């Protein structure tokens, strides 16, 4: 089975820089899905310090990644990248399970789970 979440090298380098800047070098990266957003679901990424009972744990580029077993089917095969441009940088998320997404790129829906859309 392929990884639920796939970090690119650029994303991993940025995450490591953020961990260092926030003195979170020993933290875990939690990738999640929350209800809300223009299309019904939105992505979440943040630092965690404990593995919960229903977590799946991955490791890529030396970063320990947590995804709840509930979110795993929605995120299966999702690629997290970091892109730098003249206007600044930011994380991009490509989810092969998303059937629609908002212009902001952080809100989406899947065929199996539409969530409840909010106003943009």
N, C-alpha and C positions, 0 to 999 in steps of 0.2 A: 504494500500500500504506500502511495506517495505521501509526502509530508502535507499536512493540513495547510500550513502557511509556509511560503517559500520567501526567504529574504534574499535580496540581491546583495552583492558585495557593497555597493554604494549605500544601501539602507543600513547594513550592518555597521559600516564605518560611522555613519551619522548617529546611530543608536549608541555606539560605544562612546562617541564624543559627548553625547547628551548625558550618558551615565556618569562619565568623568566630571563634566561641568556641574552636575547636581550631586556629586559625591554619592553616587548610587552604583558603584562598580560591581557590587555583589548582588544587585537586584536581578529579578527575573523580568522578562518582557511579557506582559499579558496582552494578547490580541483578542478582541471580543466583538460581539454584535449586540446592539441595543435597539430597542424599539424607538421609533421617532425618525425625524428627518423628512425631507420633502417626498421621498419615495417610499417611506415606511420603515426602513431599517437604516442604521448608521453604524459605522465602524468605530471601535475604540482601541486605543493603544496607550499603555501606561506601565509604570514600574510596579512590581509586586514584590513582597518579601516572604510570602508563604504559598506553598502549593496546597490548593484545596482538594478535597476528596474526589471531586468529579473532573479534575484537570487531566489533560493529556500534556505531556512534557516533551518538547523537541529541543534539539540544540543545533544551531547553525552559526558558523563563524565565531564560535566561542560564546554565543549568546544563548542563554536558556530561555525558551519560549513556552508560555502556558496558553492553552486554549481549552475552554470548558468542553466537556463531551456534548453538551447541548448545542454549543455554537459550531462544533467541528463539521457537521454536515453542510452547514451554510457556507463555511469558509474553505471547505476542501479544495485544495489546489490554488488558493489565493496567493498572488505574488505581490510582495511589498517592495517598492523601489524608492529611491530618493533621487530627485532630479534637481539640478542646479541650473538657473537661468539668469539672465540679466536683471530680472525682477525679483530675484531671491530664490530660495529653494523650498522644497516641500516633499512630503511623502506622497506617493501615488499608489493606489491599490487597484489591482486587476483581479476581479473575481469571476471565474468562468461560470459560476452559478447564477450570477446576476442577469436578469432578463430586462431590467430597466434601471437607469440611474439618473440622478439629478445632475444639473450642470456643475454643481459644486464638487462632484466626484466623491463625496463622502457619504452619500445617501443612495440606497439601492433597494431593490426587492428581488426575490427569487420566485420561481414558479411555485415552490412549496410553502414559502413563508413571505407574505406580503407586508406584514406589520401594519401599523396604523399611520398613514401619512400626516405630516404637519404642514403648515403653511411655509413657503420658502421665504 
